[in-house]
């Protein structure tokens, strides 16, 4: 365990960690950045501790920060007391929060998922917006989902914006990235009802369907929706009533509506 002080923007570790704002460097390092005491505390409570923990001028005066520091050091991580300017450089925000953690990216695969561990799983295809991704993770946490499966060329879940939007749920939800060609055979290799949100002619009202656990809620790209062949492969296709001028909901909102319908059926 180690605690040190860094006050120079030209410090090699600061330069290295700054690069984690770029996807290619995150992939190369197997690391990602999360800022803020709330997110870091959610991670700690989920049993995930940073490899490096950067603290602002206030240090560990707050009891939650003190607990985070103690656990990070006990786990072999490094705690670094630093300046507000360095925290801003790391996070890319002028008003950076006083805690920035550097974490190892989990390397979860479909084969490692226990589908029976939760009654609900969220699946998103070609999701583009990191805010939507973070919101889906928060929704998954709220409804007790097992996790989020990202299909095809979705946005990077470990981008700073996605991690920030998840409000810590990135540490409580399983997260797997896969291709559709991998996902469908895996799904059909065990129990699981695939429910697609779809605006085709053979859709049912989302409240008219009885959902079977584990339910895999599949939503498509924000602007294009699901490819027809993906929707056709689902066990059931559903839609929500749209009483206004809009013809669809935001992807994260639609996911939340579906997830809570599945949850409420189980509660009833």
N, C-alpha and C positions, 0 to 999 in steps of 0.2 A: 504494500500500500504506500501511496506517496501523495504529498501535498506540496504544491509549488506556486510560484507567482510569475505571471507573464504580463508585462506592461508595454511591450513593443509590437507594433503592427507587422513588423518584418520578421517576427519570430517564425521559424520553420514550421512549428506545429500549427500556428494560427493560419499560415498560408495554406497548409495542407487541408485543414478543416474547412477553410473558406471554399475550397473547390468542391465540397460536398453539396453545394447548391446546384451543381451540374450533374445530370443523370449519368454521364459516362464515368465521372469520377466516383460517384456512389457505387456504380457497378464494379468498377475496378477495385475499390477499397472494401466493398461489402459492408459499408457503413452508411448511416444516415443521421441527420441532425433533427433534434426536437427542442423547442424553446418553451420556456415558461414553467413555473413551479407546479401549476395544476397538472400539466401533462406529465412532467417528471414524477410527480407523486402518484398519479394513476399507474405509471409504469412500475414504480417501486412496489405498489400494492399488488400488482400483477406478478411480482417476482422478477421484473426486468430492471437491471441497473446499467447505468452508462459506463462505457469504457473510459471516457473522459467527461468530467463535469466542470464546466466553466461557471464561475460565480462572479457577480458584479461587486461593486464597492461595499454593498451592505453585508456581504459575506454570509455567514450562517447564523445571523441574529434571529431569524424566524425559526420557530421550532420545527416546522416541516422541512426547511432547508437543512437544519442541523441533523435531522433524522436521515435525510437523503445523503448528506456528506458522510455520516458514520457508516451507512450501509454500503455506499460506493467504495469507501476505503476498505471495509471489511471484505468486500468481494474482489479486491485486487485492482480496482479502478483508480484513476488518477484524478485528484481534485485540484483545480487551477483557479487561484484568485486572480482576477483580471480587471480590466477597465470597461467602462460603458462603451467607449469607442471600439474596443475589440469585440464586445458582444454584438454591437451594431454591424460590424464587418462580417461576423459569423452568420448572423440571421438575415442580413440584407434589409433590416428595418432601422429607421432612424431612432425610433423609440423602443429599442430592444428590451425585452424582459430581462430580469436579473439572473436567470438560470438558463443555460444552454447545455444540453446533454448530447453526447455522441454515442450512438448505439449500433450494435451489430445487426445487420439485416437478417431476419429469419429466413431460412431456406426451405420452407415447407413445400411439399408436393402433394398431389392428389392422393397418391398411395399412402401417405402418412395420415390422412384425415380419417377420423372415426366418425362416420356419418350418423351413427346412432347416438352420439354424444349430445345432440341438440335436435329439437323438433323442426327447426327452421334454419335454412341456409339461404344466403343471398348470392345471386349470380348476375354479373353485369358483363355485357358484350360490347367491346370497343368503347368503353367509357372514356370520355375525353376531358372532362372538367375535374380538376383536383378537388374543388369544393364539393361537387356531387359525390366524389369518392369518399371524402371525409365524412360527409353527412350520412352516407350509407353505412359506414362503419359505426357511427354513433347510433343509428337506427338499429343495427344488428345487436349492439350492446344492450340497448333499451328493451328489445323484445326477447332477449335470451337466445339469439341466433348463435350458431356454431362459428360462423365466419363468413367471409366474402371471397368468392371465386371470381377472378377477373379473367375474361376470355379475350383471346386474340390481342390486337394492338391497343390495349387500354393505356391510359395515362399512368405515369409512375406513382405507385402508392406511397413511395418514400420521399417524394418531393416535399420541400418545406411547406408548401401551401396545403398539400393533402394531409400531412401530419398535423398541421395547425388546425385544419377544419375537423379532424377526427376528435379533437379535444381529449386525447388519451385513449380512444377506443382502438387505435391501431395496436395497442399493447394488450387489449383484452379479447380481441377477435382474431381467429385464425385467418390468415391471408395467403391465398394461393394464386399464382398466375399460370395459365395454361392455354393451350389451343383448343378450339372446339372439337377437333379430331381426337384429342386426348380425353376431353371431358365427357363426351357422350358415352363412349365405351366404358369408362370408369363408372359413370352413373348407373348404367344398365347392368353393371356387375354386382349390384346389391340393391337393397331397398331404397326407394326414393321416388317421389312424385314430382315430375318437372312441370312447373306452371309458368307459361309464357304470357307476358302482357302483350297483347296483339290487337290490331284494329281490323283484322280480316272479317270475312263473312261468317266464319264458323266459331266465333267467340261467344262466350257466355258471360253474363253479369258476374262480377267478381264475388258477389255475396250469394250467388246461387249454387256455387260449387262447394262440395265437402272436401276439405283438404286432409290428406293423409300424411302422417309423419314418417320419415322426415320429408318436409316440403322444400323443394328448391325453387325459389322465386327468381325467374329469369327476366331481366329487362334489357332493352337494346340501347344502341347508340342514341345520344341526345337528339340528333337531328334526323337520323334515318330509321330509327327503330331497329327491330330485329330483321335479319335476312329471312325470307320466306321459308327456306329449308330448315332454319333453326326453329321457327315457330311450328312447322309441320312435325318436327321430331318430338315436340312436347306432348305430355299426356293430356293436357288441357290448356286451352287458350282463353284468356279472360280479358275483360276491359271494364273500366269504370265509367259511370255515366258522366257525360259532359253537357251541362245544361246551358252553357254560355256560348260565346263565339269561338273560344279556343278549341282545337281539336285534339289536344293531348296535354298531359301534365309533365312538369319537369321530371326527369328520370329519378332523382332522389326522392321527390315527393311521391311519385307513383310507387316506388319501392316501399316507402314508409306506410302508405295506405294498405298495400298488399300484406306487408309483414304484420301489421296490427290486425287485419282481418283474420289471418291465419292464427295469430295469438288469441284473439277473442273467441274464435271457434273452440279452441282448446280449453279456454277458461270456462266457457259455457257447458 
